[in-house]
Amino acid sequence: MNDSGERAGRAAQSEGRGAESEGQAAQPEGQAVPSEGRATQSKRSDARRNKETLLEAAAAAFVASGVEAPVRDIAARAGVGVGTIYRHFPARSDLIIAVYRHQVESLAEAGPDLLKTSAGPYAALGRWIDLFVDFLVTKHGLAAVLKSENAGFETLHTYFLDRLVPICTELLEAAATAGEIRSDLQAYQLMRGVGNLCIGAESDPRYDARRLVELLIKGLRTDSTDRTEHRSGNRN
């Protein structure tokens, strides 16, 4: 074989090896994720679940003992060591902020789900407000946290409004469009009113904030809805 032929042959072999290498590196669509990738994804999922468990345990401890609940109590509820909590949240303020955000996110996610699963938009609104009352009444000490001078706390109220006002707006608009409630109330006004009714409820067993909130939500019903329910009640 002459020199040009040998060079051509070597080039062809080199291209063939390159194509084979590329074929091995590429993964066809639908091919299973390598075991290393699955392990990484599993670790991330486990870490996320563990953190959520820790936050839920901290929230429960705050309900029982306030935001100054001992770290060892939180660790016991979560089934982890004290060191795990400090590794995730070096300062108590970090933990309080994380719990607050976690609870707000749970409320925000509940709104659309309730619209899908409730009997109607008004029922979804009522159930969401009930969860909102739980958040306001049972989170001992978190209201005081918002008044702290810590710079990390200053953004919480804005975050709270940014996440929850749109959810409440969606619920109100759905119920108003369905003709179940009046349409002249803004979400911020409703949430502010509910919040005011809940002030002091956690420290006064004679005061039933939830009952007053229930009356407030019933007051949103349109006259036609009230008459329909009244006639239905009379027939029963």
N, C-alpha and C positions, 0 to 999 in steps of 0.2 A: 504494500500500500504506500502511495507517495505521501509526502509531508502534509499536503493540504487535506488529503483524505484522513490521515491520522488525527489532524487537528479537529476536523469536523466530527470524527467519531468521539473524541474526548469531550467535545462541547455537548454532543447529544447525550452522552452518559451523565455529564454534570447537570444538564437540564433535567434529565430524568430523575436523578437523585433529589434535586431541589423540589420538583413537583411532588415526589413521594413524601418528602419532609413536610411540605405545606399541607398535603392531604392528611398526614398524621396529626398536624397541629390544629387544623380546622375541625370543628365539631358540627356535624349535620344537625339541622333543626330537629328537635324532638329527642335528641340523644340525652341520656341521663347526665345530671350534674356529677362531676367527679366526687369521690368520697371526701376529699379534702374540702370541697365547696359545701357539701352537705353538712359536714361537721361544723364549719364556720357558721352557717346559717342556723344550725341547731343551737350553738352556743349563744348566738345573738338573741334568739327567741327565748332561751332559758333566762338570759340576763334581763331581758325586758319583763318577763313574767315575775322574776324574783323582785325586781324593783317595784312593780305594781303591787305585789304582795306586801312589801315593806311599807309602801305609802298607805295602803289600806289599813295596815296594822297601826301605823302612826296616827291616822285619822281616828281610829277607834280609841286609841289611848288619849288623844286630845279631847274626845267627847267625854271620856270617863274622868280625866284628871286635869284637863286644860292643856295649853301649849307648853307648860313646864313639866309635863309628864316625864318621869325618869327614862333615860335612854334604855336602861336594862329592861324596863317594862315593855317598851316598844319592841326590843329585840326578842323578848320572850313571846310576844304575840305573833311576830313574824317567823319565829322558829330559826333565827339566825344569831350569830354572835354579835356582841356590842361593836367589835372591830369592823364588821361589815357595814354597819350603819355609819360609822365615822369615815369609812372609806368612800362611801357614796356622798355623805353629807358632813363635811368637816365641822361646820358650825350649825347650831340649832336653828338659826335663821334660814339656812339653806334648806333644812328639812321642812320647816313651816311653810316656806314659799312653795316648795315642791308639792306638799300636801294640798295647799290651796289651789295650785294650778291643776293638779290631778282631779280635784273635785269639780272645778269649773269645767274641765274638759268632759267629764262624765255627764254634767248637765247639758253641755252643748251637743253632745252626741245623742242624748236622749230625745231631744226635740223632734228631729226627723223620724226617728224610730217610732215615736208615739203617734205621729201623724199617719204612719203606715199601719199600725196595729190597733189603734183605738176605734171605737164605734163611729166617731166623727171628729171633726176639728175641735169642737167645743170640749168634748171629752178629753182629747189630747191636751188641750190647753189646761184643763183642770188638773190632770195628772202631772203635767210638767210644773205647774205652780206648786203642787203638793211637794214635789221633789225640791223645788226652790226653797220652800219653807223649811224642809228638813235641813238643807244646807245652812240656812240663816240661823236657825234655832239651835241646832245641835253642835255646831262648831265653836265650842267654848273658847273664847280668847282670840279667835281669828279677827274679829272686828277691831279689837284693840291693836292687833298687829298692824293694821292699816294706818294707825296713827303713830307708828314708831318713826323715829328719826333715821333709822337705817335706810340707806339709799335704795337697797334692794326691794324694800317694801313699797316704795313710792309708786312704782309702776303697776302694782297689783290691781289697784282700783280701775285704772285705765284698761288693763288686760281683761278684768272682769266685765266691764261694760262692752268692750270691743267683741268679746266672744258671745255674751249672752243676750245683749239687746237685739242683734239680728235674729237669733233663734226665737225669742219672744215675739218679735215683729212677724216672723213667718207664721207662727201659731195664731196670732191675732188676725192677720190678714186672711188666713184660711178659714177661720171661723166666721169672720165678717162676710167673706165671699159666699159662704154657705148659707148666709142669712141667719146664723145662730146667735150672733152678738151684734151690738152696735159697732159702728165703724169709726167713731170719733175719739178713740183713745189710743195714745201712743205707748209703745212698749216701755220706754223709760219711765213714764208716769206710773204705769201699772207696777213695775218692779220697785220703784221708789215707795209707792203706797204699801205694797206688801212688806217691804223692808221695815218701814216705820211701824207697821202693826206687830212685827216680830220683836221689836226692841224690848228687852227685859223679860221675854217669855221664858228663857232658860233658868231664870232665878226666882220666878214667882209661880208656884204650882197652881194658884187660883186663877191665873190668867191663861185663857185658851186662845192663843194667837191663831191657831189653825181654824177655829170656828169663825173668827172674824174675817179671816182671809176667804173662807168658803162663802160667807155672805157677800163679800166684795165681788167675787167672781160671778156669783149668781146675779148680782146687779148689772152685769154686762149684757145679760140676755135681752133680746129685742122684745117689744110688746107682743108681737105676733107669736113668738116662741113661748112666752109666758102664758098666753091665752090657750095655746094648743096643749101645753102641759097641764094647765088647770082643768081643761075639759077632759083630758085623758084621766086625770086623777079623780074627777067626779064620777066618770063611768066605772072606775075600778071600785 
